[in-house]
Amino acid sequence: MTAELVDQGQGQPVRSDGPGTGAGVKAAALRAAFPHTVPVLTGFSFLGMAFGILMASKGYGVGWTFLMSLFVFAGSAQYVGITFLTTVFNPVDAFLLTLMINARHLFYGLSLLDKFRAAGRLKPYLIFGLTDETFSILCSAEPPEGVDRRWFMFFVTVLNHGYWVLGSVMGGLVGSMLTFNTRGLDFVLTALFVVIFISQWKSQKKHGPAVIGVASSVACLLIFGPDRFIIPAMVAILVILLLFREKLQVAEVETLSVTEIESVLVEPVLPEDTRQSGREV
């Protein structure tokens, strides 16, 4: 249970994030975590349903959809997995493509090392259940005073996981009971990546890596054709980024410096008497 200790240097109470096991501790963490996951509930419901409908359209029952969402829980990689299930399986292509799609999770894990260090027996599941949405919540949200951080992170993860499984099962049921034309529904994966790309484009000052990715993909598409361009494109992107890593980092630093200079230049200049009065206060 969360406890308060006294800091020897400051004499101030310090909250401990140690493990709690009581039902009250878990209930408080669940109540604190749920509001942060409501937006994820909305998004995962629709994306999960689309995945379930696609699985049903390929002949896979609700049970397979449930098991895949429960044990794989890889979001966009699950959509790609439908292709692996319905075509001649190539383990090398499957490994490389999944690695490239989810390589960002390596950086997510490194960023959360400190927070997961005291997670105890919950740590393996927190690592397994880490998604883009869960990572965003765990980095931005803090548990309220008196709420065990360990269980707060657990319930954020398990709620998001549950939303995805629930949406997938609902989609599988709908796809198995209703007969309709699902042509074009698999475009949801393309649309998902386009939205992610646009979001990343808007959030970054320099677009060098994005331009490299698009140019490499187009070049490999023209050279290798639509059936075999993905792996060469990913290898080309990785090699080019490694070769020009220093230049890209320098460009990013220069952009930050210009932004800082602009913020200084636009800072309002206060009258001398106002600054003087501020110093006196």
JOLINZI-V66987 format. One record per backbone hydrogen bond with DSSP energy under -0.5 kcal/mol. NH is the residue of the N-H (numbers start at 1). CO is the residue of the C=O. If there is no record, write none. Layout:
nh=(NH;NH)
co=(CO;CO)
//
This chain:
nh=(5;5;7;7;11;14;16;26;27;28;29;30;31;32;33;34;35;36;37;37;38;38;41;42;43;44;45;46;47;48;49;50;51;52;53;54;55;56;57;58;59;60;65;66;67;68;69;70;71;72;73;77;78;79;80;81;82;82;83;83;84;85;86;87;91;94;95;96;97;98;99;100;101;102;103;105;106;107;107;108;109;110;111;112;113;116;117;119;122;123;126;127;128;129;130;131;135;136;137;138;139;140;141;147;152;153;154;155;156;157;158;159;160;161;162;163;164;165;166;167;168;169;170;171;172;173;174;175;176;177;178;180;182;185;187;188;189;190;191;192;193;194;195;196;197;198;199;200;201;202;203;204;204;211;212;213;214;215;216;217;218;219;220;221;222;223;224;225;225;228;229;232;233;234;235;236;237;238;239;240;241;242;243;244;245;248;249;250;251;252;253;254;255;256;257;258;259;260;261;262;263;264;265;266;267;270;275;276;277;278;279;280;281)
co=(3;14;5;12;7;5;3;22;23;24;25;26;27;28;29;30;31;33;33;34;34;35;37;38;39;40;41;42;43;44;45;46;47;48;49;50;51;52;53;54;56;55;61;62;63;64;65;66;67;68;68;74;75;75;76;77;78;79;79;80;80;81;82;83;89;90;91;92;93;94;95;96;97;98;100;102;103;103;104;104;105;106;107;108;110;112;113;116;119;120;122;123;124;125;127;129;131;132;133;134;135;136;137;144;148;149;150;151;152;153;154;155;156;157;158;159;160;161;162;163;164;165;166;167;168;169;170;171;172;173;174;178;180;182;184;185;186;186;187;188;189;190;191;192;193;194;195;196;197;198;199;200;201;207;208;209;210;211;212;213;214;215;216;217;218;219;220;220;221;225;225;228;229;230;231;232;233;234;235;236;237;238;239;240;242;244;245;246;247;248;249;250;251;252;253;254;255;256;257;258;259;260;261;262;264;268;271;272;273;274;275;276;277)
//
